[in-house]
Amino acid sequence: HSFFKQFHASITKIGYRTLRLGFIM
């Protein structure tokens, strides 16, 4: 469960960064 939580957090962080980059572009 902890691994899944960490994995989800990492995906969210990357997704947020990508979304922001796309928004700026």
N, C-alpha and C positions, 0 to 999 in steps of 0.2 A: 504494500500500500504506500509505503514511504517513497519507494522508487517511482511508482506511478505519479505520485504527487509532485516529486521533483521534476520528472519528465514533463508533466503538464505545465509546470511553472516555466521550464526552459522554453517550451514551445510557445507559450503565451508571450514571453519576453521577446523571442525572435519575431513572432508574428506582429507584435506591437511595433517593433523597430522597423520591420519591413513595411507595415501599413503607413507609418509616419514618413518613411523615405518615399514611398509611392505618393503620398499626399503632397509632400514638398515638391516632388518632381511633377 
